[in-house]
Amino acid sequence: MAPKNTAKGGDKKGKGKDASEGDKGKGGGKGLKPATSINVRHILCEKFSKKEEALEKLRNGAKFDDVAREYSEDKARQGGSLGWKVRGSLNGDFEKAAYELEPSTTANPKYVEVKTGFGYHIIMVEGRK
């Protein structure tokens, strides 16, 4: 299920890299036009070690959607797709990181890590409008 804003919000402790750092050094959102919605995918792992395994697969060239199907603990295992999301519909930390990412493809993803109350996320964006 998509990480939605809740009363308890995200866990601010132990955040992963923010979008300005970008795991591959490509995730910074500088120069991006403001967007009101994004087409987003994610891989959700409760355990740090599982997230690290998923990252290793991505670094070795695996497609994002294939890694999401194998590693994500999100109940909606559709290659990690959350679909189009408007501002305000996602967890605050997740949303901030996602909106700062440049769009990319599942075959050559630009991704970022973030920790929320749901666990560890690896996020990529396929489109912006």
N, C-alpha and C positions, 0 to 999 in steps of 0.2 A: 504494500500500500504506500502511496506517496506520503512523504513526511510533511504533514500539514501543520500549520500553526496550532498550538494547543495552549492551554492555560499554563502548563508547566514549562513550555518552550524548550529550547535546545540546551544541551550541556555545554557550558562555556569552558570547562576545564579540559585540558589535553587536546585542544583542537589540532587537527592535521594541518598541513600546509595551507595557507590561504591562497586565493586565486592569484594574487600578485606575485607569489613565489612560483607557482606552477610546477608540477612535478617534472616536466620536461623542459622547463624554462620557456615555454611558449604560452602559458596560461594567462598571462597578464591581460587585462581588459583595456589597456590604454589605447585610445583611438577608436574604440567601438562607439557606434551611434547608440543613443539610449533606446532601449527596447521595452515594450509593454508586455510582451510574452516571449517565451522561449520553448523550444522543443528539446526536452531534456531526458537523458538516460542516467542511470546510476547503478552502482554495485553496492549493496549494503551488507556489511559483515559485522556481527556482534563482537568478534574477537580480532584483536590487532594482528595476530599471526595469520589468520585467514585472509585479512585485507592485504597483508604483505605478499602472500602467495599469489593473490589475484594481480597485484601490481607487477610482480615478477613475470607473469604470463604476458601482461600488456607490454612490458619493456622488451620482451622477446618476440614481439610482433603479432601476438594473437589478436583477433578481432574483438572489439569491446563487447558486442552483443553475445559472442560465444563465451567469453569469460563471465559475463553477467549470468548467463544460464547455468554455468557450472558453479559459481561461487556465491552469487547473491542470495541472501536470506530473506529478501523481500517476497511477500506472498504472491505478488503479480510478477511472475518470472517471464516477461515478454522481452527477453534480451535487455532487460533493465529499463525499458521504455516507460516513462511516466507521461508521455504525450506533451501537448502544448499546455503550459502553465502560465497564468498571468501573475503579475507582481502581487504579493500579499497572500498567495495561496500555498506557499511552501514555508517550512521551518526557516526562521530568520537567518541562521548561519549558513544553512544549505542554500537558501535563495541568494544571499549576498555573493557567495562563491560562484554559483551558477551564472548569475547575470554578468559576472566579470569575465567569463570565459568566451573565447572566440569559437564560432561554430566549426565543427570538424566532422569527419566521417568515422564510422565504426571501424573501418579498415586502417585508418591512420588517425586515431583519436588524440585530441588535446584534452587533458583531464586534470582534475585537481582533487585533493583529498580534503575532507572535512569531517570532524567528529561532532555528532549531535547526541541528543538523548536517546536516539534510536540505535546508535552504533557508529561505525566507521563507514563513510561513503566515499566512493570514487565517482566523480561526476564528470559527464561530458555533455556538450550542447550541440545539437544537430542543426538548429535554425533559430533565428531571431526575427521578431517583427514588432 
